[in-house]
Amino acid sequence: MSYQTEEEQVERIKEVWHRHGVPVLTGIVLALAGVFGWNGWSNYQETKAANASAVYQSMLESVLQDDSEAGRTRGAELAEQLRSDYPGTRYALFAALMQARLAVEAGDFDAAETLLRDVARNGKDAALQEVARQRLARVLAQLERAEEGLELFSTPVTGELLASREEVRGDLLLSLGRLSDARQAYQAALEATVDQRARPQLQLKLDDLAEEAS
């Protein structure tokens, strides 16, 4: 449609605005709010991840570089901060694994069990959950619950995770006096190991069992 005069064009624009101006403006505002809202959320998430990473790095430095009671205490505090301030993140789960390690070193196996069960249930991926299960099995063995530890390994795994799992199973079976089963587990661990030279302890365990059997 064409307009003969500028006045008619202006009147037409006014008419359209009066009819549709508010919905159009509302749509524009909502669209902009969505864009700015998403950008704000993305920036918040990035900042949150960066902060969590910094705390995690400080935790590792405290525990791994400062092998003292003060360093371990500081590491435990930072691990608790990660779990409290950044729940649901991978950093929080890694922090729980570190807290469990520190609890084991302090002889607090009950606390280690609680932490490892949480990671085993809520880990972000299967590999992380398996690591937690293997550590939990060792903790249960310390609590004289090796049979319960063996029951943790129902989910299939492959590769190095299978190798480490079978070694843990072998250790638990050995503690229960099931020498033949332990020998089979160690052999399975050795066969699943990509580079057997990297795990000489496996062959030693097998050799020790062979000597006991002879």
DRENDO-1510 file (C-alpha; in Angstrom, 1 decimal, always signed):
<recs>
REC; n; res; u; v; w
REC; 1; MET; +0.0; +0.0; +0.0 .
REC; 2; SER; +1.3; +3.5; -0.8 .
REC; 3; TYR; +0.5; +6.8; +0.8 .
REC; 4; GLN; +0.0; +10.0; -1.1 .
REC; 5; THR; +1.3; +12.3; +1.6 .
REC; 6; GLU; +3.7; +12.2; +4.5 .
REC; 7; GLU; +0.8; +13.1; +6.8 .
REC; 8; GLU; -1.1; +10.0; +5.7 .
REC; 9; GLN; +2.0; +7.9; +6.4 .
REC; 10; VAL; +2.4; +9.4; +9.9 .
REC; 11; GLU; -1.3; +8.8; +10.7 .
REC; 12; ARG; -1.0; +5.2; +9.5 .
REC; 13; ILE; +2.0; +4.7; +11.8 .
REC; 14; LYS; +0.2; +6.2; +14.7 .
REC; 15; GLU; -2.8; +3.9; +14.1 .
REC; 16; VAL; -0.6; +0.8; +14.0 .
REC; 17; TRP; +1.2; +1.9; +17.1 .
REC; 18; HIS; -2.0; +2.5; +19.0 .
REC; 19; ARG; -3.3; -0.9; +18.0 .
REC; 20; HIS; -0.1; -2.9; +18.4 .
REC; 21; GLY; +2.4; -0.8; +20.1 .
REC; 22; VAL; +2.2; -2.2; +23.6 .
REC; 23; PRO; +2.4; -5.9; +22.5 .
REC; 24; VAL; +5.3; -5.1; +20.2 .
REC; 25; LEU; +7.1; -3.2; +22.9 .
REC; 26; THR; +6.4; -5.9; +25.4 .
REC; 27; GLY; +7.8; -8.5; +23.0 .
REC; 28; ILE; +10.9; -6.5; +22.5 .
REC; 29; VAL; +11.4; -6.0; +26.2 .
REC; 30; LEU; +10.9; -9.7; +26.9 .
REC; 31; ALA; +13.3; -10.6; +24.1 .
REC; 32; LEU; +16.0; -8.3; +25.5 .
REC; 33; ALA; +15.3; -9.6; +29.0 .
REC; 34; GLY; +15.9; -13.1; +27.7 .
REC; 35; VAL; +19.1; -12.2; +26.1 .
REC; 36; PHE; +20.5; -10.2; +29.0 .
REC; 37; GLY; +19.1; -12.8; +31.4 .
REC; 38; TRP; +20.9; -15.6; +29.6 .
REC; 39; ASN; +24.1; -13.6; +29.4 .
REC; 40; GLY; +23.9; -12.8; +33.1 .
REC; 41; TRP; +23.3; -16.4; +34.0 .
REC; 42; SER; +26.2; -17.6; +31.7 .
REC; 43; ASN; +28.5; -15.0; +33.3 .
REC; 44; TYR; +27.4; -16.1; +36.8 .
REC; 45; GLN; +28.1; -19.7; +36.0 .
REC; 46; GLU; +31.5; -18.9; +34.5 .
REC; 47; THR; +32.4; -16.9; +37.6 .
REC; 48; LYS; +31.2; -19.6; +39.9 .
REC; 49; ALA; +33.2; -22.2; +38.0 .
REC; 50; ALA; +36.3; -20.0; +38.2 .
REC; 51; ASN; +35.9; -19.4; +41.9 .
REC; 52; ALA; +35.4; -23.2; +42.6 .
REC; 53; SER; +38.5; -24.0; +40.5 .
REC; 54; ALA; +40.6; -21.5; +42.6 .
REC; 55; VAL; +39.4; -23.0; +45.8 .
REC; 56; TYR; +40.1; -26.5; +44.5 .
REC; 57; GLN; +43.6; -25.5; +43.5 .
REC; 58; SER; +44.3; -24.1; +46.9 .
REC; 59; MET; +43.0; -27.3; +48.5 .
REC; 60; LEU; +45.3; -29.4; +46.4 .
REC; 61; GLU; +48.3; -27.2; +47.2 .
REC; 62; SER; +47.5; -27.4; +50.9 .
REC; 63; VAL; +47.3; -31.2; +51.0 .
REC; 64; LEU; +49.9; -32.2; +48.4 .
REC; 65; GLN; +52.6; -29.5; +48.8 .
REC; 66; ASP; +52.4; -29.0; +52.6 .
REC; 67; ASP; +52.6; -32.4; +54.2 .
REC; 68; SER; +51.9; -31.2; +57.7 .
REC; 69; GLU; +49.1; -31.3; +60.1 .
REC; 70; ALA; +48.4; -27.6; +59.4 .
REC; 71; GLY; +48.3; -28.3; +55.6 .
REC; 72; ARG; +45.9; -31.2; +56.0 .
REC; 73; THR; +43.7; -29.2; +58.3 .
REC; 74; ARG; +43.6; -26.3; +55.8 .
REC; 75; GLY; +42.9; -28.8; +53.0 .
REC; 76; ALA; +40.0; -30.2; +54.9 .
REC; 77; GLU; +38.6; -26.8; +55.5 .
REC; 78; LEU; +38.8; -25.9; +51.8 .
REC; 79; ALA; +37.3; -29.2; +50.8 .
REC; 80; GLU; +34.3; -28.5; +53.1 .
REC; 81; GLN; +34.0; -25.0; +51.6 .
REC; 82; LEU; +33.8; -26.5; +48.1 .
REC; 83; ARG; +31.1; -28.9; +49.1 .
REC; 84; SER; +29.2; -26.2; +50.9 .
REC; 85; ASP; +29.5; -23.3; +48.4 .
REC; 86; TYR; +29.5; -25.3; +45.2 .
REC; 87; PRO; +27.2; -28.3; +45.7 .
REC; 88; GLY; +26.4; -30.4; +42.7 .
REC; 89; THR; +29.7; -29.5; +40.9 .
REC; 90; ARG; +32.5; -31.8; +40.0 .
REC; 91; TYR; +34.7; -29.8; +42.3 .
REC; 92; ALA; +32.5; -30.7; +45.2 .
REC; 93; LEU; +32.7; -34.4; +44.4 .
REC; 94; PHE; +36.5; -34.2; +44.0 .
REC; 95; ALA; +36.6; -32.4; +47.4 .
REC; 96; ALA; +34.6; -35.2; +48.9 .
REC; 97; LEU; +37.2; -37.7; +47.6 .
REC; 98; MET; +39.9; -35.6; +49.2 .
REC; 99; GLN; +38.0; -35.4; +52.5 .
REC; 100; ALA; +37.6; -39.1; +52.5 .
REC; 101; ARG; +41.4; -39.6; +52.0 .
REC; 102; LEU; +42.1; -37.3; +54.9 .
REC; 103; ALA; +39.6; -39.1; +57.0 .
REC; 104; VAL; +41.3; -42.4; +56.3 .
REC; 105; GLU; +44.7; -41.0; +57.1 .
REC; 106; ALA; +43.2; -39.8; +60.4 .
REC; 107; GLY; +41.7; -43.2; +61.1 .
REC; 108; ASP; +38.1; -41.9; +60.8 .
REC; 109; PHE; +36.8; -44.7; +58.6 .
REC; 110; ASP; +33.1; -44.0; +59.4 .
REC; 111; ALA; +33.4; -40.4; +58.0 .
REC; 112; ALA; +35.3; -41.7; +54.9 .
REC; 113; GLU; +32.5; -44.2; +54.3 .
REC; 114; THR; +29.8; -41.5; +54.4 .
REC; 115; LEU; +31.8; -39.3; +52.0 .
REC; 116; LEU; +32.6; -42.0; +49.5 .
REC; 117; ARG; +29.0; -43.4; +49.5 .
REC; 118; ASP; +27.8; -39.9; +48.5 .
REC; 119; VAL; +30.2; -39.7; +45.6 .
REC; 120; ALA; +29.4; -43.3; +44.5 .
REC; 121; ARG; +25.7; -42.3; +44.4 .
REC; 122; ASN; +25.9; -38.8; +43.0 .
REC; 123; GLY; +29.1; -38.8; +40.9 .
REC; 124; LYS; +28.8; -36.9; +37.6 .
REC; 125; ASP; +30.1; -39.8; +35.5 .
REC; 126; ALA; +30.6; -43.6; +35.8 .
REC; 127; ALA; +34.4; -43.4; +36.1 .
REC; 128; LEU; +34.1; -41.1; +39.2 .
REC; 129; GLN; +31.5; -43.3; +40.8 .
REC; 130; GLU; +33.7; -46.4; +40.2 .
REC; 131; VAL; +36.7; -44.7; +41.8 .
REC; 132; ALA; +34.6; -43.9; +44.8 .
REC; 133; ARG; +33.3; -47.5; +45.0 .
REC; 134; GLN; +36.8; -48.9; +44.9 .
REC; 135; ARG; +38.0; -46.6; +47.7 .
REC; 136; LEU; +34.8; -47.3; +49.7 .
REC; 137; ALA; +35.5; -51.1; +49.4 .
REC; 138; ARG; +38.9; -50.6; +51.0 .
REC; 139; VAL; +37.3; -48.5; +53.8 .
REC; 140; LEU; +34.7; -51.2; +54.4 .
REC; 141; ALA; +37.5; -53.8; +54.6 .
REC; 142; GLN; +39.1; -51.6; +57.3 .
REC; 143; LEU; +35.8; -51.8; +59.1 .
REC; 144; GLU; +35.9; -55.6; +58.8 .
REC; 145; ARG; +33.1; -55.5; +56.2 .
REC; 146; ALA; +34.9; -56.9; +53.3 .
REC; 147; GLU; +32.0; -59.0; +52.1 .
REC; 148; GLU; +29.9; -55.8; +51.9 .
REC; 149; GLY; +32.7; -54.2; +49.9 .
REC; 150; LEU; +32.7; -57.0; +47.3 .
REC; 151; GLU; +29.0; -56.4; +46.8 .
REC; 152; LEU; +29.8; -52.9; +45.4 .
REC; 153; PHE; +31.1; -54.2; +42.2 .
REC; 154; SER; +28.1; -55.1; +40.1 .
REC; 155; THR; +28.4; -52.4; +37.4 .
REC; 156; PRO; +30.6; -53.5; +34.4 .
REC; 157; VAL; +33.8; -51.5; +33.8 .
REC; 158; THR; +36.7; -51.9; +31.4 .
REC; 159; GLY; +40.3; -51.0; +31.0 .
REC; 160; GLU; +42.4; -49.6; +33.8 .
REC; 161; LEU; +39.2; -49.2; +36.0 .
REC; 162; LEU; +38.7; -53.0; +35.7 .
REC; 163; ALA; +42.4; -53.6; +36.5 .
REC; 164; SER; +42.2; -51.5; +39.7 .
REC; 165; ARG; +38.8; -53.0; +40.6 .
REC; 166; GLU; +40.1; -56.6; +40.3 .
REC; 167; GLU; +43.1; -55.7; +42.4 .
REC; 168; VAL; +40.8; -54.3; +45.1 .
REC; 169; ARG; +38.6; -57.4; +44.9 .
REC; 170; GLY; +41.8; -59.5; +45.2 .
REC; 171; ASP; +42.8; -57.7; +48.4 .
REC; 172; LEU; +39.4; -58.1; +49.9 .
REC; 173; LEU; +39.2; -61.8; +49.0 .
REC; 174; LEU; +42.6; -62.3; +50.5 .
REC; 175; SER; +41.5; -60.7; +53.7 .
REC; 176; LEU; +38.6; -63.2; +53.8 .
REC; 177; GLY; +41.0; -66.1; +53.3 .
REC; 178; ARG; +39.6; -67.0; +49.9 .
REC; 179; LEU; +43.0; -67.5; +48.3 .
REC; 180; SER; +41.9; -69.2; +45.1 .
REC; 181; ASP; +39.4; -66.4; +44.4 .
REC; 182; ALA; +42.0; -63.8; +45.3 .
REC; 183; ARG; +44.4; -65.3; +42.8 .
REC; 184; GLN; +41.8; -65.2; +40.1 .
REC; 185; ALA; +41.1; -61.6; +40.8 .
REC; 186; TYR; +44.8; -60.6; +40.7 .
REC; 187; GLN; +45.2; -62.5; +37.4 .
REC; 188; ALA; +42.2; -60.7; +36.0 .
REC; 189; ALA; +43.7; -57.4; +37.1 .
REC; 190; LEU; +47.0; -58.2; +35.5 .
REC; 191; GLU; +45.3; -59.1; +32.2 .
REC; 192; ALA; +43.3; -55.9; +32.2 .
REC; 193; THR; +46.4; -53.7; +32.8 .
REC; 194; VAL; +47.5; -51.9; +29.7 .
REC; 195; ASP; +51.2; -51.7; +30.8 .
REC; 196; GLN; +51.9; -54.5; +33.3 .
REC; 197; ARG; +55.3; -53.0; +34.1 .
REC; 198; ALA; +53.5; -50.0; +35.6 .
REC; 199; ARG; +51.9; -52.3; +38.3 .
REC; 200; PRO; +54.7; -54.6; +39.5 .
REC; 201; GLN; +52.8; -55.2; +42.8 .
REC; 202; LEU; +50.2; -57.3; +41.0 .
REC; 203; GLN; +52.8; -59.9; +40.0 .
REC; 204; LEU; +54.2; -59.8; +43.5 .
REC; 205; LYS; +50.8; -60.6; +44.9 .
REC; 206; LEU; +50.3; -63.4; +42.5 .
REC; 207; ASP; +53.8; -64.8; +43.3 .
REC; 208; ASP; +53.1; -64.7; +47.0 .
REC; 209; LEU; +49.9; -66.6; +46.6 .
REC; 210; ALA; +51.7; -69.2; +44.4 .
REC; 211; GLU; +54.2; -69.7; +47.2 .
REC; 212; GLU; +51.4; -70.2; +49.7 .
REC; 213; ALA; +49.7; -72.7; +47.5 .
REC; 214; SER; +53.0; -74.8; +47.0 .
</recs>
